Amino acid sequence: MSMSWADARFMLERMRGLVRRGLASLRTRGLGPTWARVRRQFARRAPPISAPLYFPVGGPFAPFAVPASDAPRASIVIPVYNQASYTLACLRALAEHPPVAACEILVVDDGSRDETGEWMPQVAGLRYHRRSTNGGFIAACNDGAALAKGDHLVFLNNDTVPQPGWLDALLDTFESHPSAGLVGAQLIYPDGRLQEAGGVVFDDGSAWNYGRFDSPDDPRYASLRDADYCSGAAIAIPAPLFRELGGFDTRYAPAYYEDTDLAFAVRARGLRVLCQPASRVVHLEGITSGTDTGSGTKAYQVRNRGVFADKWKDALAQQPRAGSVPTAGSVVQPRRQILVIDAETPRPHHDSASLRLVNLMRMLVDDGAHVVFLPADLHHVEGDTERLRHLGIEAWHAPFATRPATWLREHGARFDVVMLSRHYVAAEFLPLVRRFAPQARVVFDTVDLHFLRERRGAELAGDAGLKRAAERTRDRELALIRQADATLVVSPVEREMLTELLPDARVEVVANLHELAATGLPFEQRHDLVFVGGFRHPPNVDAVRWFGSEVFPLIHARRPEIRFHCIGVAPPPEVQALQAQPGIVVHGHVAELGPYMDGARIALAPLRFGAGVKGKINLSMAHGQPVVATSCAIEGMHLSSGHDVLVADDAAGFAEAVLRLYGDAALWQRLSDHGRDNIARHFSLDAARDTVRRVFLR
């Protein structure tokens, strides 16, 4: 594909931005760390590859056991009619990769005349029920539901091979999305192509298997998403709801459209029908009933379309027009569609800006918006990309997104709002957004005011060159604020500053977003000090170096048993060197922060320059962990020294504050309680909800 002028302009702006940031990094970080950042920026990353599909080993029948429970969370109902070899493969798959959730498996035999009646009773743990006469798929499923003991019913075709983890992914969706009423799996052909990622129903009752023959990993199909219906080949529904709805409607007997009808009944109750791509099931479509709609059981598909259209004619009037082609934008209408672009995929376990962004997107999803995320680097990040998709965020990456201009040309028209995070990302993407999504409201998320942080760092270093660079950053940020329809900052201090500089700009505060955590261990069982912060951020490097070299020696001299735990990704050599001092431990990145939030007695925020609000302070206070900080660190955070934090700016004062708090249980508890209250009032999701709705949803 040839490069367009929009592509070329974008690449030119990106290169200019990379050069500017590279030169600034050389001045503040030095050659080694800057070269590491360059290599990280341009590192080749292989596209995500789905795990190879699992198939059980074939062979003659021999007795085996399947998962069984007397108190199942789920009852897996498998209706069968002949095709014993396929049923055997399905059961072997369930046996070889049992789910974590307690379950029972019921095979409902609809009058088979092959080996089914001989083999099934020999499968240990299986509940085998044989109907006296052949009544069809619907009758068999309803019989199985009547016999089931589980909290959830899971209907599974016998011509399927459930992939490892499929059932737990279905069930977990009900826990994470309480409004879910029915959840379906992503169905895959044996050759790895997608068979269905939820279905689309048109206004005449006809249907479309969304994603058919495409890649299961395509971002259009790989995130949790509302669907008009999900194929009954693999669906889960709460057992009480299924029974309240009367089970599968027998007017569709013997089969076809009963799953679509059930989905419409669930939605009529105000509940959601969701396709969960984390649950993958190989489906050998048409094994039992064939594919010819002109004869046999399959002929009922044509007849039942009319039955369905008559029953749901009012609801169908709201469905897309028959003959239209479903697209990534159309299948989520009429929900408000919001595009979020940041430098890279957020990693909420690594930095506070990522946590804020993920929680902001969660809020939008919870309020009914459809959120699409595009990382400017187009990289798939194992684990973090999937986390976004589990939340219902349509997360894109290469190779499915190649050039930003090309992607926006294809998708731009679908968005109501586009949010651009960080000034260097906004500078690259704003011209593309205005060209390819002219209808969209543009929100510029500063994350923090970069020029303010750079200016303070320059003043601390006494570097005139850095100060000039900060002024250039200021000009770029202010220009973007003028062009955007709304701008987000993280503190009232930054909003007041921008109001003076740009009185006509619309500036809103969306601070760090946190949920209150458990309070952890009591004072007496806690020990040591902890700092949390990524070291790609220069203020954190300076803070730890200052604390380790000038403050901690004063603490260690009086309380040598106290240790200082330094946590954060990519600690540079000068931070790692602090471990030469007794009592200092540099951990780098840790997979789980909980033990340090719940077990360390005091959190530290010894920042000497920076901007925005400090996630490290919010994180600790959300866990009930008191903080000792500098004045710079608590700017704009609604905190006062002695009430919910202790503040000191010189080495002796900071050490004295730490020692005082470390030995005073009453003060420790007071700061713990007041800190958690501050999070609830100013930094919780509820505190930001009205602002988020005003900016994005109105």
N, C-alpha and C positions, 0 to 999 in steps of 0.2 A: 504494500500500500504506500503510495507516494505521500510525502509530508506536505500538509497544508500550511497556509500562512499562519493560521491559529496555532498549529503545532510549533512552528518555528518561533513565533513570538513567545509562546510559553517557555520553550527551551532556552531562549535568550534570557528571559527574566530569571529563570531558574539558575542559569550559570552565573549571572551577575550576583544573585543572592548568595550562592555558594562561595564565590570569591570574597564577598564582603564578610561573611561569617567566618571563612577560613582565616582571613587576615586578623579579624578580632580574636579568634581563638589562639592564633600564634602569639599575640601580645599577652593574653591572659593565662594561657595554659602551657605554652611552650611547644616545641617541635614534636616531641614524642606523643603526648596526648592528642595533639591536633592530627597527626598522621594516623593514629588509631581511629579517630572519628571519621577521617576521610575513607579509610578502608571499610569501616562499618557502613558508611553511607552507600558505597559503590559495590559492596560485596554481592556476588551473584548468589541468588537463593533459588534452589530448585522448587518448582511448583509443587503444591501438596499432592500427594498420591494416596488415594484411598487404600486402606489395607486390602490385600487380595481377598476376594470373596471366599467364604468358607463353605465347603460342602462335606458332608459326612462320608466316610469310606463305605462303599457299597459291599455287597456280599450276601450270602444266604441268610435267612432269618435265624437268629439265635436269641434266647431270652436275655433281656437286659432290664435296667431300672430307669425310671424317669423321676424327676423331682416330685415330691408329694408333701402335703402339709395338712394337718387337721384344722388349722386356723389360717387359711390362706389369705394373703392380701389380694391375690388375683386368681380367678378361675379361667383357665385357658380352654375354650370350647372349640373342638375341632369336628365339624360335621363331615362325614365321609360316606361315599357311595362307590364301592369297588375301588380300583386304583390302590390296592394294598401296598404296592412297592413305594408309591409316593408318600403314603401315610407313614410307612416305616422310616423313610429318609427324614421326614419332618420330626418324628419322635426321636430319632437318633441325634438330630441336631439339638433338640431340647435337652437330651441326656448328656451330651458331650460338653455343652456350655450352659450349665444351669444358671438361672438368674440369681441375683442376691436376694430379691424379694421372695418371701414364702409364697408358694403357688400350688395349685392342683391342676391336673390335666384331665379333661374329660373328652373322650372320643365318642361321638354319637353316631352310631352306625345306622344309616337310613336304608337298611335291607340289602346289604351287600351280598353278592353271590360268589365272591372270590375268596382268597385266603384271609381276608380281614377277620372273620369270625374265629379263625383258628389261631392267628398270631396275637391279636390284641389281648386276650386273657392271659397271655404269658409274659406281658410287660409289667414288671413289678412297679407298684405305685400308681399305675394308670387306672382311672375310673372309666370302665367300658360299659356303655349303655346301648343296647340293640333295640331299635324300634321294630314293632311287629310288622309294619307295612312301610313301603316307600312313600314318603310325603313331600320330599323335596327339601331344598336348602333351608327355607324359612322355618319349616316345621322342625327340622333337626336342630337348628340354632335355638329356637324357643324352648324345645325340650331340654337342651343342655343348660340354658339359663335357669330353668326351673329347678334343676338338680344342683346347681352351683352353690358353693358356700362362701365364695370370696367376696371381698369388699368391692372389687372391680371385675367386670366381665371382659374377657379378651377373646374376640372371635378371630380364629386363625384358619385359613384354608389348609387342607391337607396337601395341596400341591405347592407348598412353600418350604423354604429353608431359612428359618430365622437366623440372623447373624448374631454373633456374641454381643450381649448388652442390649438387645432389642427391647426386651420386656421392661427392664429397669428404666430405660429412657422414656418409654411410654408412661409408666406409672409416675416417674418423677415430674413429668409435665403437669400433672394434676396438683402436685405439691407447690411447684413454683408459679403456677398460673391458676389461682383458685376459681377463676371464671370459666375454666375449661370444662366442657360437658362431654366432649368426644375427642379422642386423639387417635390419629392414624399414622401408620408407619410409611416411610418412603419405600416404594416397591421398585425392585431392580430386576432386569432380565438376567438370565444366567451368564450372558456374555458381558455383563457389567454396565450396559446402557440403562438409563433411567426408564422405568415403565410409567411411573406416576409419582408426582409430589403434590398430592391433593387434587381434587377435581374441580372443574368450572362447570356450572350449569347455566344454560342460556334461557332466554325468555320463552322458548317453545318446549322446554323440558329436556332438550337434548343436552349432552354432556361432552366434556373434553378432558382427556387425561393430561394435565399440565406437565410439561417437560418431557413428554414421551420421546424416546430415542436420544435425548441429550445426555450430557455428563451428570451424574449424581452430585458432583462437586461444584457444578456451576452455581455461583452465588445467587442466582435467581431461584434456585430450588433448595439450597443448602441451609437456609435459616428457618427457624420455627415460624409458621405463617398460618393465618386464618385461611380456611378453604371452604368452598360451598359444600363439599362432601369429601369423605375419604373412602376408598374402596374397602368393602367388607372383608377383603382377603386378610387384613391385619388391622383391627381397630380395638380400642379400649374405651369403656364407658363405665361410670359408677353403677353398680348393680341396682341400687334403689332407683336411680333415674331411669334405667332401662325398663324396670318393672312399672314405674309410674307412667311411662309412655306407652305401656301395653305391649312391649317387645317389638319385634319386627312385624309390620302390618301384614296380615294374612291375605289382604286383597291382591298382593303381588305374588301370591303362591303360583307355582312352586319356587320361583326365584327371579331376580333382577329388579333393580330399582329400590329394593328394600333398604339398602345401605344409604342411598340418596335420600329416601323418605325419612329415615331415622335422623340423618344429619339436619334436615329441615325442621324436624320436630324439636331437636335439641336447640337449634337457633331460635325457634319460636318461643322457647322458654327463657330467652335472654342469655343463654350460655354460648360459649365459643366452640367451634369445630376447628381443630388445629391439626396441621400436618407436622410431624416431628421427624426431621431428617436424621437425627441422631439415632433413631430406631430404623434399622434397615432390614428388609426382608426380601429374599429372592423369591419371585413368584413365576411359576411355570404356567403362564396365562393360557386358559382354554383347555387344560388337560381333561377336566371332568365333563364340561358341557360343549367343548369345541368352540369354534369361532364363526360358524355359519349361522347368521341370524334368520335364515330362511327355513330352518328345520330344527327339530329336536327342542331341548330345553332352551337353547339360545334364542329361539323364536319369541320367547316370552319377553325378551328385552325390548322388542319392537312394540308388542302389545302394551307392556307396562309403562312405556313412556307416555302413552295417552292417559293411562290411569293416574300417573303421577302429575301430569300437567293439569288434569281436571281437579285433583285434590288441592294442589298448591297454586292455583291460578293467580291469586292475589299476590303471593310472595314472588312468583315468577315475573310479575310485571316490573319488579325492581331489578331483575337480572339483566346482564348484557344481551344485546341483540344477537339472535342466531345468525351465524355466518361470520361474525367478527372474530378476529384472531387474538386470543389472550396474550398480553404482554406483561412484563414485570410491573409496569405502572397500572395497567387496567385490572389485574387480579386483586389489587388491594384497595381499589376504589369502593366507596367514596371517602376512605380515610385520608386525612391530611398527610401529605408526603413531604418528609424533611430530609435533606441531604446534609451530612456532616463531613467536612474534610479537615483532617489534621495531618501533621507531618508523617506520622506513622501510627500503626495500630496501638491503641492505648493498652498499657500493661499495669492494671490497677494494683498489683502486688509490688510494683517497682517504684512508683512515684505518685505524688498527690494530685498532679494535674491529670494523670490518667484516671485516677479514681473519681475525680470530679466529673470528667467527661463521660465516663461509663454511667455514673449515677444520673447525670443530666439526660442521657439518652434513655435510661430506664424510666425516668419520670415521663418522658414524652410517650414512650410505648404504653405505659400504664394509663396514660390519659387518652389512648386511642389513636395516636399517630403511628404512621408507618415510617420507621427511621432507616435510612440507608447510610452506610459509612464507607468512605473512600479514603484510604491512606495515600498521601502524596507520593510515598516511595513505592506503592503498589505491592508491597511485600505481604505474603501470608506469614503470620506469626503463630507457630504451633501452640495450641492451648488458648491463647488470647483471642485469636480470630474465632475459634469455636465458642468461646464464652459469649462473645457478642451474639452469635447465631442462636445460642440457647435462650437468650433474652428476647429473641424475635427481631433482631437487628440484621438487616440485609447487608452483610459485610463483603466487600469486593476486594479483589487482588489480581495480580497477574497469575496465569496467562489469560484470564477471562477479561481483565481490563488491561489494555496495553498502553496506549497514549491517552493522557487526560483529555486532550481536545477531542479525540475520536469518541471517547466514552461519553463526554458531556454532550456532544452532538447527537448521540443516540438517545441519551436518557434525560437531558436537561429539561425537556418540556413537561415532564411528569411532576416536577417539584413545586411546592408552594413556598417553601423556605429553604435557603441554603445558608449554613453556618460555616464560616472559615475561621479556623483556629490558628493563632500566632501570626505576627505581621509578615513574616517571610513567606508563609503559605498563602496568606490572603493576597499578597502582591503578585504571586504567580497565577492564582486562580481567578481573581476578581474579573479580569477582562474576559476570560472564557465564560464565566457564569453570566455576565451581563449580555454576552452574545448568544449563548445557547440556552439560557434559562431567563429570558428577559421578564417573564411574568413573576419570578420568585422574589420574595423579600430577602435581602442579604443581611445577615447578622455577622458582625466581626467580633470574634471572641479573642480578646487580648491575652487571655490566660494570666498574665500579669503585664504591667506596663514595662516592656523591655528597656526602654530608654531610661526609665527611672532607676532600674537596677544597674544598668551600665554606668549611669552618671555617678551613682553612689560608690560603685566599685572603683571608678576612676579617681574620685576624690580621696578615697581611702589609700589608693596606691600613689596618689600625687602624680598621675600620668596625664599630661596634656593631650597626648595623642588619643588615649582612650576617651577623654572627655569630648574631643571633637567627633569621634566615632559615635558616642552616645547622642550627640546633637543631631547627627545624620539619621540615626535610628528614630529619634523624636520626630523629625520631619516626615519620615516615611509612615510612622504610626498615625500621626495626626492627619496625613493625607488620606489614609485608608478610612479613618473614622469619618471624615467628611463625605467619602463616597458611599459608605455603608448606610443602610436604612436604620440600623440599630447597632449599638456596640455594647458588649458585656465586659465588665471589670469585676474584680473579686473583692473589692473593699470600698466602703464609703469614702475613704481618703482619696482613692484614685478617681472616683466619680467627681468629687469636689474639685480636684485638680483639673480634670478635663472640662468641667463646667466653666471654669474660669478661662481656659484656653479656647474652648469651642462652645460658646453658650447656646448655639443653635443645634448642636448634636444631640441625638437621643442616646443617652447612656444609662444602662441598667446594671444593677449589682446582682450577680449570681456568684456567691462565695463558694468555698469548698463545700462539698456535700458529703455528709457522713451519717451513718446509722449508729445509734448507741449500742455499744457492745457490753458483754458481761463485765463486771468490775474486777474480776481476777482475785488474786490472793489479798488477804488483809495486810495491814502495815507490818505487823510483826513477822510475817513470813516472806516479806519481800527484801531483796538485797540488790545493791549496786546501782549504777547509773547507765543510761542508754541514750544514744543519739541515733536517729534514723534519717537518712537522706541520701539521694543519689549523688555520686561524685562527678557526674558529667556537668553538674551545676556548680559554677565557680564559687558562689557564696558558701556552699557547704564545705568545700575544700578549705577555704579560709577559716571558717568557723571551727572546724575540728583541729586544724593546725594551731590556732590561737588557744583553744581550750586545752589541748594536749600539752602544749609547750609552756603556757603561762599560768593556767588556772589549775589544772589537775595536780601539778606538783605541790601546790599549797594544800590541797585536799589530802593528798597521799601522806604528807608529813604529819598530819593530825589524826587521820583515820586510815592507816595502811591496809586495812582489810577491805576497803571499798574498791571495787573494780569499775572501770569505764568500758562499756561495750559499744563499739562503733560499727554501725550496720549501714550498708548501702552499696549499690552496684558500682563496680569499676573504681575502687579506691586507688589513687595515684601513688607513686613511690613515696612521696613526702608524707602521705597519711599512713601508709603501711609502716614507714620507719618509726612511727610513734610507739609501735609495739616493743621497741627496745626499752621503753620506760616501764618499770614495775607497775602492774595494775591495769595496763591498757591492753585491750584485746580488739583487734580489727578483724571483723568477721567477713566483710564484703557483703555480697547478697546472700540472704537466707531465704529458704523456701517458705518458712512459716514464721511470721512475726509474733504470733500469739504468746509464746512462752516469754518473750521479752516485754510485751505489753502487760501481761498478767503477773510477771514475776519480778521485774526490776522496780526498785522503789521510786526512782525519780527519772523523768525524761528531761533532756537538755536541748535548748535551742540557742546556742551562743553565736548567732549570726551578727556580723558587724556591718553588712550591707545586703541589699536585696529589695524586692518589691512584692506587692501582693500579700496574700495571707498564707500562713505557713501550715502546710498539711501535716508536718511532723507534730505540731502543737495540737491540731485538731484530733489527729489519730490517737495521741496519748490521752487527751482529755475524754475522748469517747470511751476509752477503756477505764476511766477513773484513775488515771496515772497523773499525779501532779507534775508541773513543769517549772523549771527555772529557765528564764529567757532574758534576752537583751531587749532594750526598748525598740530597736529595729525589728526584731522578730515578732513582736506583738502588735505592730502597727495595723490599725483598722480591724482588730479582732475583738473589740468590745471587752477587753480585759483590763483589770486594774491590779496593781501590785498589792499583795497582801490579802486580796479578796479571792481571786481564782488563779493567781500565778504569783511567783516571786520574780522581780526584775532587778537586774544589775548590769552595768555596762563596763566596769573596770574589772581587772583580774581579781583583785583582793575582795571586792564586793561580791563578785559572782561566786567565788569559793566560799565566802561566808554564808551566802544565801543557801548554797547546796548543803553545807554542814548543818545549818540551822534546821532546814526542812528534814534532813535525814534523821535527825534525832528527836523530832517533835511530832508525836503521833496525832495530837489534837489538831495541830496546824495542817498536817498531811491530810487528815480526813476532811477538814473544812475546804481545803483547796480541791480535793478530789470531788466532793459534792458540787461545789460551785462551778468547777470546770465542766462537768457533765451537763449541768443546767445551761451553761453558755452554749454548748453544742446544740442542745435541743432548741434553744431560742433563736440562734443565729446561723447555725451551720447544718441543720437537718434538712432532709428532703421536704418536709412539711413547711419549713421556714421559707424555702425558695419557690414553693409551688405556684403561688399567685404570680410572681414575676415571670416564671417560665411560661405559664399559660398566656400571659399578656404579650410576651415577645413572640412566641412561636405558634400559638393556637388561635389567635384572634385577628 
